[in-house]
Amino acid sequence: MRTVYHKHDFPVDGVRRFLEPGPIVLVSSRYKGENNIMTMGWYTLMQFTPSLLGCFIVGYNHSFDMIRKSKECVINLPTTELLQEVIGIGNCHGDSVDKFEKFSLTPVKGDYVNAPLIKECYGNFECKVSDTRLLPDYSFFILEILKAHIPDHPQYPETVHYTGDGIFMIAGEHVGFPEKFRPENL
Amino acid sequence: MRTVYHKHDFPVDGVRRFLEPGPIVLVSSRYKGENNIMTMGWYTLMQFTPSLLGCFIVGYNHSFDMIRKSKECVINLPTTELLQEVIGIGNCHGDSVDKFEKFSLTPVKGDYVNAPLIKECYGNFECKVSDTRLLPDYSFFILEILKAHIPDHPQYPETVHYTGDGIFMIAGEHVGFPEKFRPENL
């Protein structure tokens, strides 16, 4: 049973709530009429405004060329209920299989990019490639997040965090101490 | 009560176990006889061998100049028992206070760098600055991890993951499905 999320526009300068904790994400892309999805664990936020994210996508990955050529992608945030799909997507090749079909995922049209959003994910972040200067040496894209689609509930999704060796950490409880922060540091 | 860890050398190409899940880390630095510590949440692994990590360190941070000039730092991995210290370190300035003294942390000499390791942290990663080309535009350092110091136990530390707004996610349980991975993808 998969949760049906009712998503709305979320400020792109606030995506740290979902991405800074470091969950595994699914990156969807589209090029010449073909869709693909990959799993990604090596990325970081780089700037609030514009909202920038840097990510390593290995050059022999099928998605690498699709993102480089189309200059866009969508970062999708799965929760624990999609963990088996996350593993499956990371362990088959997009040049021989339609991963949306294989894993019963639904492509949804974005507002800014042609790459498909994954409906079943908690959050979707439409991105365009912003800077490619680190591609030759590090296979590292700098993306700008153009739009974030997030549901009202839950406020904090139960994400999965990869540790290598086939083992994932599942997000636990949240604790807050905002009163101990300087306002400018929140 | 703080845990006393008995650490040993850990392969630097295996640090994803600790850093890929995205925990908050403490970055210690040393320049001209002065030590400093900062909290950091915006970083990612970039390569296994050499072991590379990219990180955003804001340019008006006191640590920025110390790391840029000394060309080295230590990434220290705290667990939940140091959460109040993590918050405190992130909310005071290193140009006016000795954070080791203020937070009763112990600087330990490294093997490869002059920047001090934080004894009370679960893990310590000695780093040198490897590439500065993204500093002017993005305040983004690329570091090489030269040595990792990790205890035998616990295998997976209970880390803290920042979400903004003064709220942290605490690492939850670990689940493993290595049998569902292709060997080369583990």
Interface residues (C-beta under 8 A of the other chain):
Chain A: G14 R16 R17 F18 E20 P21 G22 P23 G41 W42 Y43 T44 L45 M46 Q47 L52 G54 C55 F56 L83 Q84 I87 G88 G90 N91 D131 R133 L134 D137 Y138 F140 I142 Y156 H161 Y162 T163 G164 D165 G166 I167 F168 M169 I170 A171 G172 E173 H174 V175 G176 F177 P178 E179 K180 F181 R182 N185 L186
Chain B: G14 R16 R17 F18 E20 P21 G22 P23 G41 W42 Y43 T44 L45 M46 Q47 L52 G54 C55 F56 L83 Q84 I87 G88 G90 N91 D131 R133 L134 D137 Y138 F140 I142 Y156 H161 Y162 T163 G164 D165 G166 I167 F168 M169 I170 A171 G172 E173 H174 V175 G176 F177 P178 E179 K180 F181 R182 N185 L186
